[in-house]
Amino acid sequence: MLFIVSLYVDLVYSFVMVSPIKKFTMVFIWMGISAALVLWIYSLFNIPDEVAGVLYFIGIGMAATGVLNYYREEEISSK
């Protein structure tokens, strides 16, 4: 309750903000899809572990960055 009151005191439009739970859920889903894709490519083409590890971390980073940038742009454009 205090959090909602502080939003109105600080003049933040609470209806414009995206829920942190939604952001976390979408990051988690897209990171899972990215990891599954890398593991599928690893098993299909039998690439070396070093390449698969790099692809895994790059894919997860791109998924997290993409989701967070998407919701940041959505919040900025709706103001």
Legacy VTK file of the C-alpha trace (Angstrom):
# vtk DataFile Version 3.0
C-alpha trace
ASCII
DATASET POLYDATA
POINTS 79 float
0.000 0.000 0.000
2.832 2.363 0.837
4.434 1.709 -2.547
1.261 2.747 -4.395
0.956 5.889 -2.293
4.592 6.789 -2.985
3.929 6.471 -6.706
1.252 9.154 -6.508
3.389 11.375 -4.281
6.317 11.219 -6.722
4.026 11.988 -9.672
4.766 8.722 -11.453
2.072 7.484 -13.802
1.504 4.023 -12.366
-0.794 2.996 -15.235
2.053 3.569 -17.707
4.606 1.443 -15.853
5.079 -2.188 -16.866
4.873 -4.687 -14.026
8.273 -5.958 -12.847
6.750 -9.433 -12.636
5.838 -9.250 -16.323
9.365 -8.134 -17.202
10.913 -10.959 -15.166
8.561 -13.513 -16.706
9.296 -12.407 -20.261
13.067 -12.344 -19.618
12.842 -15.841 -18.135
10.814 -17.159 -21.103
13.076 -15.685 -23.783
16.231 -16.788 -21.966
14.784 -20.310 -21.895
13.992 -20.190 -25.600
17.486 -18.927 -26.356
19.120 -21.616 -24.219
16.967 -24.346 -25.775
17.882 -23.151 -29.249
21.601 -23.243 -28.465
21.327 -26.705 -26.912
19.356 -27.914 -29.936
22.018 -26.547 -32.318
24.709 -28.141 -30.129
23.080 -31.555 -30.307
22.185 -31.299 -33.996
25.525 -30.113 -35.400
27.850 -31.442 -32.657
29.744 -28.151 -32.333
32.637 -27.866 -29.828
31.861 -27.070 -26.203
33.776 -23.794 -26.386
31.605 -22.498 -29.215
28.393 -23.733 -27.596
29.281 -22.008 -24.316
29.930 -18.705 -26.034
26.696 -19.002 -28.032
24.815 -19.873 -24.849
25.942 -16.782 -22.941
25.616 -14.462 -25.932
22.107 -15.787 -26.607
21.007 -15.328 -23.006
22.492 -11.828 -22.929
20.754 -10.860 -26.149
17.438 -12.214 -24.866
17.653 -10.303 -21.586
18.802 -7.096 -23.265
16.140 -7.326 -25.954
13.285 -7.757 -23.486
14.478 -4.984 -21.163
15.026 -2.569 -24.060
11.611 -3.434 -25.486
9.828 -2.575 -22.260
11.951 0.541 -21.719
10.968 1.814 -25.184
7.334 0.899 -24.493
7.355 2.936 -21.270
9.066 5.897 -22.944
6.738 5.953 -25.955
3.576 5.795 -23.845
4.351 8.995 -21.921
LINES 1 80
79 0 1 2 3 4 5 6 7 8 9 10 11 12 13 14 15 16 17 18 19 20 21 22 23 24 25 26 27 28 29 30 31 32 33 34 35 36 37 38 39 40 41 42 43 44 45 46 47 48 49 50 51 52 53 54 55 56 57 58 59 60 61 62 63 64 65 66 67 68 69 70 71 72 73 74 75 76 77 78
